[in-house]
Amino acid sequence: AEVVELARDRIGLDVELKEDGYLDAVLAVLGDGIGEPPLVITSFLDRVVAGVKRARPDLRCGLLLGADRPARLLRTRGSELEVIARARACQADFVGPHLALARLGALARAAKAGLPAFVWTVNDEHAIARLLRDPRVEAIITDLPERACELRRATRTPRADAV
C-alpha cells in the first residue's frame, strides 16, 4: 500500500503476480489505480492474467514469457504462435517476452497478432537503445532505469516514452 501511494501520479508501476491465490488482496491494495502514468499487472501464469481481466477489465495486464524453454514457447498452433494463442485466451493486453525470445522472433509474431510487447530484462545499452526505437516495443524492463531514461531522452521516436 505504501509503494502504491508513493507512486501515485508520479511513476507507473508493473505489479508482477508470481503466484495464484492472492489476486483479491492485491486488487484491494491497488484500488482505483495510481493515476498517471498508470499501472500494469503481469504474470507468467495464464490463470492469473485471466483472473485480473475478469475482476478488473480496466487494468492492463500482460502475459510474461520466460526464456527457459524457447523452442516450446515459440511453437506454432496453426498459423499462430502458441504463446500468442495463450495470450488471447487469457485476454492479455500485451505480452512480456524475455529479451532472448524477442531476439528469436517473438516481437514480430506479437506485432502481427496486434499485441504490444514489454521486453525484459534489458540491461545492455545497445539493446535498450535498439528496443526504444522499435515500434513493436511498448516498454522495456531494465535494472538500469537511469541509463535507460538517458537513452530514451536521446531517442526521438513515437515509442521512446515507454520505459
ABEGO torsion letter per residue (X at the ends): XAAAAAABGABBBBBBBABBGAAAAAAAAAEAEAEOBBBBBBBABAAAAAAAAAABAABBBBBBBBAABAAAAABBBEABBAAAAAAAAAGBABBBBBAAAAAAGAAAAAAAAGBBBBBOBBABAAAAAAAAABAABABBBBABAAAAAAAAAABBBAAAABX
